[in-house]
Amino acid sequence: MIVDARGLRCPLPVIELARAARDAAPGSLLTVLATDPAARYDVPAWARLRGHELVAITANAIDMDGADASDTDMDGAELAITVRTAGDAERPGAGRP
């Protein structure tokens, strides 16, 4: 599933991704498209906190995995960040009423 958050500023890309993840089946791949440079950090942090797996981060189709974003001019770059949703048992708070 693609979540188009281009043109949205922090925290809206994460909010839109969280809405999509809430409705997605466990193990689904979600890709958020964002132009806000903060998404490079915010989406992986959100995924880690929610128990989702960060699959890939690309900027303008250039793989950014492991790269130091401070070495790359990210202003205006289109980011594509893909996460795999956690299974219900893996999500923090799962099983609580």
Biopython code that builds the backbone (N, CA, C, O; Angstrom):
import numpy as np
from Bio.PDB.StructureBuilder import StructureBuilder

atoms = [
    (1, "MET", "N", (0.851, -1.170, 0.000)),
    (1, "MET", "CA", (0.000, 0.000, 0.000)),
    (1, "MET", "C", (0.897, 1.233, 0.000)),
    (1, "MET", "O", (1.923, 1.265, 0.680)),
    (2, "ILE", "N", (0.513, 2.221, -0.748)),
    (2, "ILE", "CA", (1.245, 3.487, -0.825)),
    (2, "ILE", "C", (0.496, 4.545, -0.012)),
    (2, "ILE", "O", (-0.714, 4.718, -0.160)),
    (3, "VAL", "N", (1.233, 5.244, 0.843)),
    (3, "VAL", "CA", (0.694, 6.370, 1.602)),
    (3, "VAL", "C", (1.375, 7.618, 1.044)),
    (3, "VAL", "O", (2.573, 7.817, 1.247)),
    (4, "ASP", "N", (0.621, 8.448, 0.350)),
    (4, "ASP", "CA", (1.186, 9.639, -0.283)),
    (4, "ASP", "C", (1.122, 10.815, 0.686)),
    (4, "ASP", "O", (0.068, 11.419, 0.885)),
    (5, "ALA", "N", (2.270, 11.128, 1.284)),
    (5, "ALA", "CA", (2.356, 12.241, 2.230)),
    (5, "ALA", "C", (3.256, 13.346, 1.676)),
    (5, "ALA", "O", (3.770, 14.170, 2.431)),
    (6, "ARG", "N", (3.442, 13.360, 0.358)),
    (6, "ARG", "CA", (4.268, 14.402, -0.254)),
    (6, "ARG", "C", (3.622, 15.761, -0.020)),
    (6, "ARG", "O", (2.414, 15.933, -0.184)),
    (7, "GLY", "N", (4.457, 16.722, 0.367)),
    (7, "GLY", "CA", (3.976, 18.071, 0.631)),
    (7, "GLY", "C", (3.499, 18.275, 2.059)),
    (7, "GLY", "O", (3.232, 19.408, 2.458)),
    (8, "LEU", "N", (3.384, 17.204, 2.839)),
    (8, "LEU", "CA", (2.957, 17.314, 4.236)),
    (8, "LEU", "C", (4.183, 17.451, 5.127)),
    (8, "LEU", "O", (5.215, 16.826, 4.881)),
    (9, "ARG", "N", (4.062, 18.274, 6.161)),
    (9, "ARG", "CA", (5.155, 18.496, 7.103)),
    (9, "ARG", "C", (4.929, 17.681, 8.364)),
    (9, "ARG", "O", (3.811, 17.266, 8.669)),
    (10, "CYS", "N", (6.013, 17.464, 9.085)),
    (10, "CYS", "CA", (6.010, 16.741, 10.350)),
    (10, "CYS", "C", (4.931, 17.321, 11.272)),
    (10, "CYS", "O", (4.839, 18.540, 11.416)),
    (11, "PRO", "N", (4.132, 16.482, 11.885)),
    (11, "PRO", "CA", (4.186, 15.022, 12.002)),
    (11, "PRO", "C", (3.239, 14.298, 11.045)),
    (11, "PRO", "O", (3.006, 13.100, 11.206)),
    (12, "LEU", "N", (2.691, 14.999, 10.059)),
    (12, "LEU", "CA", (1.637, 14.411, 9.227)),
    (12, "LEU", "C", (2.047, 13.162, 8.447)),
    (12, "LEU", "O", (1.214, 12.264, 8.319)),
    (13, "PRO", "N", (3.274, 13.035, 7.913)),
    (13, "PRO", "CA", (3.605, 11.770, 7.250)),
    (13, "PRO", "C", (3.482, 10.556, 8.180)),
    (13, "PRO", "O", (3.003, 9.500, 7.766)),
    (14, "VAL", "N", (3.910, 10.708, 9.422)),
    (14, "VAL", "CA", (3.800, 9.603, 10.382)),
    (14, "VAL", "C", (2.340, 9.344, 10.737)),
    (14, "VAL", "O", (1.929, 8.189, 10.854)),
    (15, "ILE", "N", (1.565, 10.386, 10.906)),
    (15, "ILE", "CA", (0.142, 10.212, 11.235)),
    (15, "ILE", "C", (-0.575, 9.477, 10.112)),
    (15, "ILE", "O", (-1.362, 8.567, 10.374)),
    (16, "GLU", "N", (-0.316, 9.858, 8.869)),
    (16, "GLU", "CA", (-0.957, 9.180, 7.732)),
    (16, "GLU", "C", (-0.517, 7.719, 7.645)),
    (16, "GLU", "O", (-1.331, 6.843, 7.351)),
    (17, "LEU", "N", (0.754, 7.455, 7.896)),
    (17, "LEU", "CA", (1.252, 6.081, 7.882)),
    (17, "LEU", "C", (0.625, 5.270, 9.013)),
    (17, "LEU", "O", (0.259, 4.111, 8.814)),
    (18, "ALA", "N", (0.501, 5.863, 10.188)),
    (18, "ALA", "CA", (-0.112, 5.164, 11.324)),
    (18, "ALA", "C", (-1.562, 4.801, 11.029)),
    (18, "ALA", "O", (-2.016, 3.718, 11.397)),
    (19, "ARG", "N", (-2.284, 5.686, 10.375)),
    (19, "ARG", "CA", (-3.677, 5.383, 9.999)),
    (19, "ARG", "C", (-3.731, 4.189, 9.054)),
    (19, "ARG", "O", (-4.570, 3.302, 9.211)),
    (20, "ALA", "N", (-2.836, 4.171, 8.077)),
    (20, "ALA", "CA", (-2.814, 3.057, 7.123)),
    (20, "ALA", "C", (-2.420, 1.755, 7.819)),
    (20, "ALA", "O", (-2.985, 0.701, 7.529)),
    (21, "ALA", "N", (-1.456, 1.823, 8.733)),
    (21, "ALA", "CA", (-0.994, 0.624, 9.437)),
    (21, "ALA", "C", (-2.088, 0.040, 10.317)),
    (21, "ALA", "O", (-2.186, -1.177, 10.471)),
    (22, "ARG", "N", (-2.899, 0.900, 10.886)),
    (22, "ARG", "CA", (-3.986, 0.443, 11.762)),
    (22, "ARG", "C", (-4.948, -0.464, 11.000)),
    (22, "ARG", "O", (-5.488, -1.413, 11.569)),
    (23, "ASP", "N", (-5.165, -0.179, 9.723)),
    (23, "ASP", "CA", (-6.107, -0.949, 8.911)),
    (23, "ASP", "C", (-5.444, -2.069, 8.119)),
    (23, "ASP", "O", (-6.137, -2.864, 7.484)),
    (24, "ALA", "N", (-4.118, -2.147, 8.143)),
    (24, "ALA", "CA", (-3.395, -3.137, 7.344)),
    (24, "ALA", "C", (-3.300, -4.470, 8.080)),
    (24, "ALA", "O", (-3.265, -4.519, 9.310)),
    (25, "ALA", "N", (-3.262, -5.528, 7.314)),
    (25, "ALA", "CA", (-3.078, -6.866, 7.883)),
    (25, "ALA", "C", (-1.640, -7.004, 8.386)),
    (25, "ALA", "O", (-0.735, -6.376, 7.837)),
    (26, "PRO", "N", (-1.419, -7.814, 9.417)),
    (26, "PRO", "CA", (-0.050, -8.064, 9.874)),
    (26, "PRO", "C", (0.812, -8.578, 8.717)),
    (26, "PRO", "O", (0.373, -9.415, 7.929)),
    (27, "GLY", "N", (2.027, -8.073, 8.627)),
    (27, "GLY", "CA", (2.942, -8.478, 7.570)),
    (27, "GLY", "C", (2.806, -7.689, 6.284)),
    (27, "GLY", "O", (3.522, -7.950, 5.318)),
    (28, "SER", "N", (1.895, -6.726, 6.261)),
    (28, "SER", "CA", (1.702, -5.901, 5.062)),
    (28, "SER", "C", (2.882, -4.959, 4.863)),
    (28, "SER", "O", (3.502, -4.503, 5.823)),
    (29, "LEU", "N", (3.179, -4.679, 3.600)),
    (29, "LEU", "CA", (4.189, -3.675, 3.271)),
    (29, "LEU", "C", (3.495, -2.348, 3.013)),
    (29, "LEU", "O", (2.577, -2.264, 2.197)),
    (30, "LEU", "N", (3.939, -1.318, 3.712)),
    (30, "LEU", "CA", (3.414, 0.031, 3.537)),
    (30, "LEU", "C", (4.575, 0.926, 3.133)),
    (30, "LEU", "O", (5.640, 0.886, 3.749)),
    (31, "THR", "N", (4.372, 1.725, 2.107)),
    (31, "THR", "CA", (5.394, 2.670, 1.668)),
    (31, "THR", "C", (4.827, 4.071, 1.768)),
    (31, "THR", "O", (3.810, 4.390, 1.152)),
    (32, "VAL", "N", (5.498, 4.907, 2.554)),
    (32, "VAL", "CA", (5.090, 6.299, 2.665)),
    (32, "VAL", "C", (5.997, 7.121, 1.751)),
    (32, "VAL", "O", (7.221, 7.000, 1.794)),
    (33, "LEU", "N", (5.374, 7.955, 0.929)),
    (33, "LEU", "CA", (6.098, 8.901, 0.081)),
    (33, "LEU", "C", (6.061, 10.245, 0.788)),
    (33, "LEU", "O", (4.986, 10.731, 1.141)),
    (34, "ALA", "N", (7.217, 10.848, 0.998)),
    (34, "ALA", "CA", (7.276, 12.102, 1.749)),
    (34, "ALA", "C", (8.345, 13.011, 1.164)),
    (34, "ALA", "O", (9.351, 12.549, 0.627)),
    (35, "THR", "N", (8.109, 14.309, 1.278)),
    (35, "THR", "CA", (9.099, 15.303, 0.877)),
    (35, "THR", "C", (9.671, 16.040, 2.082)),
    (35, "THR", "O", (10.603, 16.830, 1.935)),
    (36, "ASP", "N", (9.130, 15.794, 3.263)),
    (36, "ASP", "CA", (9.641, 16.409, 4.487)),
    (36, "ASP", "C", (10.899, 15.651, 4.924)),
    (36, "ASP", "O", (10.821, 14.454, 5.201)),
    (37, "PRO", "N", (12.064, 16.325, 4.993)),
    (37, "PRO", "CA", (13.296, 15.636, 5.379)),
    (37, "PRO", "C", (13.214, 14.957, 6.747)),
    (37, "PRO", "O", (13.920, 13.977, 6.985)),
    (38, "ALA", "N", (12.373, 15.456, 7.644)),
    (38, "ALA", "CA", (12.243, 14.857, 8.974)),
    (38, "ALA", "C", (11.682, 13.440, 8.912)),
    (38, "ALA", "O", (11.898, 12.652, 9.832)),
    (39, "ALA", "N", (10.973, 13.110, 7.851)),
    (39, "ALA", "CA", (10.408, 11.759, 7.720)),
    (39, "ALA", "C", (11.512, 10.710, 7.711)),
    (39, "ALA", "O", (11.280, 9.571, 8.115)),
    (40, "ARG", "N", (12.700, 11.073, 7.258)),
    (40, "ARG", "CA", (13.855, 10.155, 7.228)),
    (40, "ARG", "C", (14.153, 9.606, 8.615)),
    (40, "ARG", "O", (14.635, 8.481, 8.749)),
    (41, "TYR", "N", (13.871, 10.392, 9.640)),
    (41, "TYR", "CA", (14.123, 9.990, 11.021)),
    (41, "TYR", "C", (12.834, 9.596, 11.739)),
    (41, "TYR", "O", (12.820, 8.646, 12.522)),
    (42, "ASP", "N", (11.760, 10.326, 11.471)),
    (42, "ASP", "CA", (10.507, 10.114, 12.197)),
    (42, "ASP", "C", (9.859, 8.776, 11.894)),
    (42, "ASP", "O", (9.388, 8.099, 12.809)),
    (43, "VAL", "N", (9.825, 8.380, 10.625)),
    (43, "VAL", "CA", (9.162, 7.122, 10.261)),
    (43, "VAL", "C", (9.904, 5.920, 10.858)),
    (43, "VAL", "O", (9.252, 5.060, 11.451)),
    (44, "PRO", "N", (11.238, 5.816, 10.730)),
    (44, "PRO", "CA", (11.918, 4.688, 11.374)),
    (44, "PRO", "C", (11.731, 4.657, 12.896)),
    (44, "PRO", "O", (11.587, 3.582, 13.479)),
    (45, "ALA", "N", (11.731, 5.824, 13.539)),
    (45, "ALA", "CA", (11.516, 5.867, 14.990)),
    (45, "ALA", "C", (10.119, 5.376, 15.335)),
    (45, "ALA", "O", (9.947, 4.596, 16.272)),
    (46, "TRP", "N", (9.120, 5.830, 14.586)),
    (46, "TRP", "CA", (7.743, 5.380, 14.804)),
    (46, "TRP", "C", (7.643, 3.865, 14.607)),
    (46, "TRP", "O", (7.031, 3.171, 15.419)),
    (47, "ALA", "N", (8.244, 3.353, 13.527)),
    (47, "ALA", "CA", (8.186, 1.916, 13.240)),
    (47, "ALA", "C", (8.804, 1.114, 14.385)),
    (47, "ALA", "O", (8.239, 0.108, 14.814)),
    (48, "ARG", "N", (9.946, 1.549, 14.873)),
    (48, "ARG", "CA", (10.619, 0.853, 15.973)),
    (48, "ARG", "C", (9.746, 0.844, 17.227)),
    (48, "ARG", "O", (9.620, -0.185, 17.889)),
    (49, "LEU", "N", (9.147, 1.983, 17.551)),
    (49, "LEU", "CA", (8.300, 2.071, 18.743)),
    (49, "LEU", "C", (7.051, 1.210, 18.642)),
    (49, "LEU", "O", (6.545, 0.729, 19.656)),
    (50, "ARG", "N", (6.553, 1.010, 17.437)),
    (50, "ARG", "CA", (5.320, 0.245, 17.222)),
    (50, "ARG", "C", (5.571, -1.220, 16.896)),
    (50, "ARG", "O", (4.626, -1.986, 16.709)),
    (51, "GLY", "N", (6.837, -1.615, 16.825)),
    (51, "GLY", "CA", (7.160, -3.011, 16.557)),
    (51, "GLY", "C", (7.122, -3.395, 15.094)),
    (51, "GLY", "O", (7.122, -4.582, 14.769)),
    (52, "HIS", "N", (7.091, -2.410, 14.198)),
    (52, "HIS", "CA", (7.104, -2.683, 12.765)),
    (52, "HIS", "C", (8.557, -2.791, 12.290)),
    (52, "HIS", "O", (9.474, -2.313, 12.959)),
    (53, "GLU", "N", (8.755, -3.418, 11.140)),
    (53, "GLU", "CA", (10.090, -3.595, 10.573)),
    (53, "GLU", "C", (10.351, -2.537, 9.499)),
    (53, "GLU", "O", (9.556, -2.374, 8.574)),
    (54, "LEU", "N", (11.453, -1.831, 9.626)),
    (54, "LEU", "CA", (11.880, -0.907, 8.580)),
    (54, "LEU", "C", (12.506, -1.738, 7.470)),
    (54, "LEU", "O", (13.482, -2.451, 7.699)),
    (55, "VAL", "N", (11.945, -1.646, 6.268)),
    (55, "VAL", "CA", (12.413, -2.456, 5.143)),
    (55, "VAL", "C", (13.403, -1.681, 4.281)),
    (55, "VAL", "O", (14.462, -2.204, 3.935)),
    (56, "ALA", "N", (13.071, -0.443, 3.932)),
    (56, "ALA", "CA", (13.945, 0.327, 3.038)),
    (56, "ALA", "C", (13.635, 1.808, 3.129)),
    (56, "ALA", "O", (12.513, 2.214, 3.432)),
    (57, "ILE", "N", (14.655, 2.602, 2.860)),
    (57, "ILE", "CA", (14.502, 4.047, 2.709)),
    (57, "ILE", "C", (15.201, 4.417, 1.407)),
    (57, "ILE", "O", (16.382, 4.121, 1.225)),
    (58, "THR", "N", (14.478, 5.059, 0.514)),
    (58, "THR", "CA", (15.087, 5.528, -0.726)),
    (58, "THR", "C", (14.767, 7.005, -0.893)),
    (58, "THR", "O", (13.714, 7.481, -0.468)),
    (59, "ALA", "N", (15.691, 7.718, -1.517)),
    (59, "ALA", "CA", (15.486, 9.132, -1.831)),
    (59, "ALA", "C", (15.734, 9.305, -3.318)),
    (59, "ALA", "O", (16.831, 9.046, -3.811)),
    (60, "ASN", "N", (14.695, 9.748, -4.031)),
    (60, "ASN", "CA", (14.815, 9.922, -5.483)),
    (60, "ASN", "C", (15.410, 8.676, -6.134)),
    (60, "ASN", "O", (16.251, 8.766, -7.027)),
    (61, "ALA", "N", (14.951, 7.500, -5.664)),
    (61, "ALA", "CA", (15.342, 6.187, -6.183)),
    (61, "ALA", "C", (16.795, 5.831, -5.895)),
    (61, "ALA", "O", (17.332, 4.903, -6.500)),
    (62, "ILE", "N", (17.442, 6.556, -4.978)),
    (62, "ILE", "CA", (18.798, 6.207, -4.557)),
    (62, "ILE", "C", (18.696, 5.596, -3.173)),
    (62, "ILE", "O", (18.148, 6.222, -2.265)),
    (63, "ASP", "N", (19.208, 4.397, -2.993)),
    (63, "ASP", "CA", (19.110, 3.691, -1.720)),
    (63, "ASP", "C", (19.857, 4.472, -0.645)),
    (63, "ASP", "O", (21.031, 4.803, -0.809)),
    (64, "MET", "N", (19.161, 4.766, 0.462)),
    (64, "MET", "CA", (19.750, 5.536, 1.543)),
    (64, "MET", "C", (20.006, 4.688, 2.783)),
    (64, "MET", "O", (20.414, 5.228, 3.812)),
    (65, "ASP", "N", (19.777, 3.367, 2.719)),
    (65, "ASP", "CA", (19.986, 2.518, 3.895)),
    (65, "ASP", "C", (21.417, 2.672, 4.394)),
    (65, "ASP", "O", (22.373, 2.519, 3.633)),
    (66, "GLY", "N", (21.549, 2.972, 5.660)),
    (66, "GLY", "CA", (22.852, 3.079, 6.271)),
    (66, "GLY", "C", (23.594, 4.363, 5.970)),
    (66, "GLY", "O", (24.664, 4.593, 6.534)),
    (67, "ALA", "N", (23.065, 5.204, 5.106)),
    (67, "ALA", "CA", (23.749, 6.452, 4.766)),
    (67, "ALA", "C", (23.506, 7.488, 5.849)),
    (67, "ALA", "O", (22.469, 7.483, 6.512)),
    (68, "ASP", "N", (24.452, 8.355, 6.016)),
    (68, "ASP", "CA", (24.302, 9.471, 6.941)),
    (68, "ASP", "C", (23.617, 10.599, 6.185)),
    (68, "ASP", "O", (24.206, 11.201, 5.288)),
    (69, "ALA", "N", (22.374, 10.881, 6.547)),
    (69, "ALA", "CA", (21.593, 11.886, 5.818)),
    (69, "ALA", "C", (22.242, 13.262, 5.877)),
    (69, "ALA", "O", (21.971, 14.104, 5.020)),
    (70, "SER", "N", (23.091, 13.509, 6.867)),
    (70, "SER", "CA", (23.748, 14.815, 6.933)),
    (70, "SER", "C", (24.742, 14.983, 5.780)),
    (70, "SER", "O", (25.131, 16.105, 5.456)),
    (71, "ASP", "N", (25.154, 13.871, 5.160)),
    (71, "ASP", "CA", (26.064, 13.940, 4.021)),
    (71, "ASP", "C", (25.327, 14.138, 2.707)),
    (71, "ASP", "O", (25.955, 14.291, 1.660)),
    (72, "THR", "N", (24.012, 14.136, 2.751)),
    (72, "THR", "CA", (23.197, 14.203, 1.545)),
    (72, "THR", "C", (22.224, 15.357, 1.673)),
    (72, "THR", "O", (21.597, 15.524, 2.719)),
    (73, "ASP", "N", (22.090, 16.150, 0.633)),
    (73, "ASP", "CA", (21.115, 17.233, 0.641)),
    (73, "ASP", "C", (19.732, 16.630, 0.460)),
    (73, "ASP", "O", (19.377, 16.212, -0.642)),
    (74, "MET", "N", (18.943, 16.581, 1.540)),
    (74, "MET", "CA", (17.640, 15.931, 1.508)),
    (74, "MET", "C", (16.513, 16.924, 1.280)),
    (74, "MET", "O", (15.373, 16.506, 1.073)),
    (75, "ASP", "N", (16.791, 18.235, 1.311)),
    (75, "ASP", "CA", (15.723, 19.214, 1.110)),
    (75, "ASP", "C", (15.092, 19.029, -0.261)),
    (75, "ASP", "O", (15.778, 19.089, -1.282)),
    (76, "GLY", "N", (13.794, 18.807, -0.278)),
    (76, "GLY", "CA", (13.058, 18.655, -1.518)),
    (76, "GLY", "C", (13.148, 17.274, -2.126)),
    (76, "GLY", "O", (12.487, 17.002, -3.129)),
    (77, "ALA", "N", (13.956, 16.385, -1.541)),
    (77, "ALA", "CA", (14.058, 15.022, -2.057)),
    (77, "ALA", "C", (12.760, 14.289, -1.765)),
    (77, "ALA", "O", (12.126, 14.496, -0.730)),
    (78, "GLU", "N", (12.386, 13.442, -2.685)),
    (78, "GLU", "CA", (11.221, 12.598, -2.434)),
    (78, "GLU", "C", (11.705, 11.312, -1.788)),
    (78, "GLU", "O", (12.480, 10.558, -2.377)),
    (79, "LEU", "N", (11.243, 11.073, -0.580)),
    (79, "LEU", "CA", (11.592, 9.866, 0.159)),
    (79, "LEU", "C", (10.526, 8.811, -0.052)),
    (79, "LEU", "O", (9.339, 9.125, -0.141)),
    (80, "ALA", "N", (10.945, 7.571, -0.131)),
    (80, "ALA", "CA", (10.038, 6.428, -0.110)),
    (80, "ALA", "C", (10.536, 5.532, 1.014)),
    (80, "ALA", "O", (11.632, 4.977, 0.940)),
    (81, "ILE", "N", (9.718, 5.396, 2.058)),
    (81, "ILE", "CA", (10.112, 4.625, 3.233)),
    (81, "ILE", "C", (9.123, 3.475, 3.377)),
    (81, "ILE", "O", (7.916, 3.686, 3.491)),
    (82, "THR", "N", (9.655, 2.254, 3.368)),
    (82, "THR", "CA", (8.807, 1.065, 3.416)),
    (82, "THR", "C", (8.960, 0.366, 4.755)),
    (82, "THR", "O", (10.071, 0.143, 5.234)),
    (83, "VAL", "N", (7.822, 0.023, 5.351)),
    (83, "VAL", "CA", (7.794, -0.742, 6.592)),
    (83, "VAL", "C", (6.896, -1.961, 6.409)),
    (83, "VAL", "O", (5.949, -1.948, 5.623)),
    (84, "ARG", "N", (7.221, -3.018, 7.158)),
    (84, "ARG", "CA", (6.370, -4.206, 7.209)),
    (84, "ARG", "C", (5.664, -4.174, 8.557)),
    (84, "ARG", "O", (6.307, -4.069, 9.602)),
    (85, "THR", "N", (4.333, -4.266, 8.529)),
    (85, "THR", "CA", (3.579, -4.180, 9.772)),
    (85, "THR", "C", (3.822, -5.417, 10.623)),
    (85, "THR", "O", (3.971, -6.528, 10.114)),
    (86, "ALA", "N", (3.858, -5.198, 11.917)),
    (86, "ALA", "CA", (4.071, -6.278, 12.875)),
    (86, "ALA", "C", (2.827, -7.146, 12.969)),
    (86, "ALA", "O", (1.714, -6.704, 12.685)),
    (87, "GLY", "N", (3.042, -8.386, 13.372)),
    (87, "GLY", "CA", (1.909, -9.239, 13.697)),
    (87, "GLY", "C", (1.260, -8.714, 14.960)),
    (87, "GLY", "O", (1.915, -8.036, 15.750)),
    (88, "ASP", "N", (-0.010, -9.011, 15.169)),
    (88, "ASP", "CA", (-0.729, -8.489, 16.336)),
    (88, "ASP", "C", (-0.012, -8.807, 17.640)),
    (88, "ASP", "O", (0.027, -7.966, 18.538)),
    (89, "ALA", "N", (0.558, -10.009, 17.764)),
    (89, "ALA", "CA", (1.237, -10.389, 19.006)),
    (89, "ALA", "C", (2.525, -9.599, 19.210)),
    (89, "ALA", "O", (3.003, -9.480, 20.337)),
    (90, "GLU", "N", (3.093, -9.057, 18.128)),
    (90, "GLU", "CA", (4.348, -8.312, 18.215)),
    (90, "GLU", "C", (4.142, -6.837, 18.527)),
    (90, "GLU", "O", (5.077, -6.159, 18.953)),
    (91, "ARG", "N", (2.939, -6.337, 18.322)),
    (91, "ARG", "CA", (2.697, -4.911, 18.517)),
    (91, "ARG", "C", (2.647, -4.576, 20.001)),
    (91, "ARG", "O", (1.999, -5.281, 20.775)),
    (92, "PRO", "N", (3.327, -3.505, 20.404)),
    (92, "PRO", "CA", (3.242, -3.084, 21.802)),
    (92, "PRO", "C", (1.788, -2.846, 22.195)),
    (92, "PRO", "O", (1.039, -2.186, 21.476)),
    (93, "GLY", "N", (1.408, -3.383, 23.327)),
    (93, "GLY", "CA", (0.039, -3.202, 23.807)),
    (93, "GLY", "C", (-0.929, -4.232, 23.268)),
    (93, "GLY", "O", (-2.113, -4.197, 23.604)),
    (94, "ALA", "N", (-0.451, -5.159, 22.430)),
    (94, "ALA", "CA", (-1.347, -6.175, 21.872)),
    (94, "ALA", "C", (-1.894, -7.037, 22.993)),
    (94, "ALA", "O", (-1.182, -7.378, 23.938)),
    (95, "GLY", "N", (-3.131, -7.375, 22.880)),
    (95, "GLY", "CA", (-3.770, -8.228, 23.872)),
    (95, "GLY", "C", (-4.359, -7.480, 25.049)),
    (95, "GLY", "O", (-5.056, -8.069, 25.875)),
    (96, "ARG", "N", (-4.087, -6.191, 25.134)),
    (96, "ARG", "CA", (-4.695, -5.394, 26.214)),
    (96, "ARG", "C", (-6.088, -4.973, 25.795)),
    (96, "ARG", "O", (-6.334, -4.707, 24.618)),
    (97, "PRO", "N", (-6.994, -4.909, 26.743)),
    (97, "PRO", "CA", (-8.364, -4.469, 26.397)),
    (97, "PRO", "C", (-8.406, -3.016, 25.992)),
    (97, "PRO", "O", (-9.475, -2.494, 25.674)),
]
sb = StructureBuilder()
sb.init_structure("model")
sb.init_model(0)
sb.init_chain("A")
sb.init_seg("    ")
for serial, (resi, resn, name, xyz) in enumerate(atoms, 1):
    if name == "N":
        sb.init_residue(resn, " ", resi, " ")
    sb.init_atom(name, np.array(xyz, "f"), 0.0, 1.0, " ", f" {name:<3s}", serial, name[0])
structure = sb.get_structure()
